[in-house]
Structures are given as structure tokens and as C-alpha cells.
Amino acid sequence: MSHESQHSTTTPIHGEEQHASSQLIHVIDCLMLGIVRLFIGRVTFDVLVERLRHVMVQEGSRRIAKENGGKVVKSRIALLTGVKTEHIGRALKQNEENCQQSVLTVEARILNAWSRDPLHLDAKGQPKQLHIYGNGDTFQRLVAIHAGRGVTPQTVLDSLLKAKNVEIVDQHWVRMVNPVWNHYTPDESNMLKGASFTVNNLLNTIQWNLEHFDAPEQKRTERNIWSVSLPPEKVPLLRQRLNQVLKNSFEDCRAEIKQLEDPEQTEYNTVLVGAGMFYWEQEACTNGTDQAQP
């Protein structure tokens, strides 16, 4: 085979591989963007990475156990997930709720250290009033230790002042008012729980359809319809109309479920069944990051 013919044979394959890789990266970016928008400012990058590793190991363990008669093999999990074996053992032992609230954000870490480290406590065990700048036991040093050099004391101070965790005393000192960093309100917490339930179910449906791609009769309904030609002044009207349509469809779905439920059943089934629906909008984006894709 000549060099020219070999090149012409292999080039399209590499091109297809590159295209497939680009598509996969685009999907990952879209999904991760939604997650980041939900949690940016509420948890740090390090926490998200750690939770991602934990979830990947747990899911990898579940799959390997299912395929291997319940036996979990760390090397197979490592091959499936790309996570190092030393991290796999630790992740398998960890509880999902092991991450303390006090380490979720930089602000929470600073407040936690300030209120617990004996270095920053007075004779009564209360957080000391700290000089904002300078060497020694100061707010500047506290930030340097727990936030890193890339974060300035003023940036942290502004954030804590806005959240009413601290107050300025005599212009040069800072006093702690509330040691608890509020990541979100109770209403926001409930909304996030509902959102995670919705997103998880949607992704489960997509995963099911991928696994049953060659069996159309087993596919689960997952549909989106949208327009890029709607005049901006008509968006509120469409939003109102679609919200009403979705509410009506919700009642229809609930009636169908109720009709087939067993009112005598006192225990939950092992499988949850249902349908989800929601209205959505996206802002136009010139770089293509947020543009809707069919």
C-alpha cells in the first residue's frame, strides 16, 4: 500500500474520532455548565471535584458489581472510571454526607477557622476581634492561610460584610457577628432538592434511551420543542400559554397515575414511575456555548 493511499484511508478515521471527541466534550461542557450555575458560590471547585470522583467510583462500583455477580474489583473500577486505585478505596468507604458544611466555600472555611482555632479565640473562647491588615494574628493572615494568595483580604471582607457575618470596628478592625456562612436559604434548599430530583430523572431517561437505541419500542419519551424566531415582545405571552399547557398536562398525567395506583398498597415499590415537564428559556450567546442544539 502506498503512503498516499494509506494516508487517505486513515485520515477520515482520525477525522471521525476528532469529531466524536468534540461532540462528547461539547455535551460535557453543556451539562457541567448547568451544574456550575447551580453551585458556583455555594461550593468550591475542590469540593465539586471530590464529589465527582466519589460519584464516579460509586457508579463504577455498582456497574462492576452488577456485571460480576456482586463482586467489586478495584482494578476494573479504575479502568472504567480512570480514578486511581488509592482514591477508589477511600471513596468506597466514604459516606455521601461526610463533607462538612464548614468547608464547602472559602468564606465558610475562614469563619470556621476563626471561630474554632485557639489562635483566634480570646480567654472566654470567643472569636477575637482581628486587625484587618498586617502580620501575626490578623484577618489578612487568616485569609492567606485558608483562601490562598490569589484571594485578597478585601474581597473576602466585602463578601462577609455583605452576608452580615462580620462588621468593621474603628476602620481597622473586623469583628465576627455570625460564624455560620449561609450557602442558601431554606426555600433555595428545597428548590435545589427538587431540581436534583428532576435532573437525575431526565438523565436516567436519556441513559435508558442510549442503552436501548436499537429497540425503539422500549424507548422512554423525552422531547424538547423550541424556537429561535420568536419576537422578544411575544416571549411573555408564550411563557404564559406554555405554563398553562404544562399545568394541564401535569393534571392529565397525575390522573393517569392515580387511575392505575393500588390504594391498598402500604409500602413503596422499588421503582419510582412518573413524568416530568418544565418550561425553559436560554439567552442568546454569540460564542455558541448556550445555543440550543437539536
PEGIWO-V830498 format. One record per backbone hydrogen bond with DSSP energy under -0.5 kcal/mol. NH is the residue of the N-H (numbers start at 0). CO is the residue of the C=O. Records with the same first field share a line. If there is no record, write none. Layout:
NH: CO + CO
This chain:
5: 1
6: 2
7: 3
8: 4
9: 5
10: 6
11: 7
12: 8
13: 9
14: 10
15: 11
16: 12
17: 13
18: 14
19: 15
20: 16
21: 17
22: 18
23: 19
24: 20
25: 21
26: 22
27: 23
28: 24
29: 25
30: 26
31: 27
32: 28
33: 29
34: 30
35: 31
36: 32
37: 33
38: 34
39: 35
40: 42
41: 38
42: 38
43: 103
47: 43
48: 44
49: 45
50: 46
51: 47
52: 48
53: 49
54: 50
55: 51
56: 52
57: 53
58: 54
59: 55
60: 56
61: 57
62: 58
63: 59
64: 60
65: 61
66: 62
67: 63
68: 65
69: 64
70: 67
72: 70
73: 71
75: 72
76: 72
77: 73
78: 74
79: 75
80: 76
81: 77
86: 83
87: 83
88: 84
89: 85
90: 86
91: 87
92: 88
93: 89
97: 94
99: 97
102: 99
103: 100
108: 104
109: 105
110: 106
111: 107
112: 108
113: 109
114: 110
115: 111
116: 112
119: 116
120: 117
121: 125
124: 121
127: 119
129: 173
130: 136
131: 171
137: 135
138: 130
139: 131
141: 137
142: 138
143: 139
144: 140
145: 141
146: 142
147: 142 + 143
150: 147
151: 149
155: 151
156: 152
157: 153
158: 154
159: 155
160: 156
161: 157
162: 158
163: 160
164: 159
165: 159
166: 174
168: 172
171: 168 + 169
172: 168
173: 129
174: 166
176: 164
177: 164
180: 178
181: 179
182: 180
188: 184
189: 185
190: 186
191: 187
192: 188
193: 189
194: 190
195: 191
196: 192
197: 193
198: 194
199: 195
200: 196
201: 197
202: 198
203: 199
204: 200
205: 201
206: 202
207: 203
208: 204
209: 205
210: 206
211: 207
212: 209
214: 211
217: 214
218: 214 + 215
233: 230
234: 230 + 231
237: 233
238: 234
239: 235
240: 236
241: 237
242: 238
243: 239
244: 240
245: 241
246: 242
247: 243
248: 244
249: 245
250: 246
251: 247
252: 248
253: 249
254: 250
255: 251
256: 252
257: 253
258: 254
259: 255 + 256
260: 256
262: 260
264: 261
287: 284
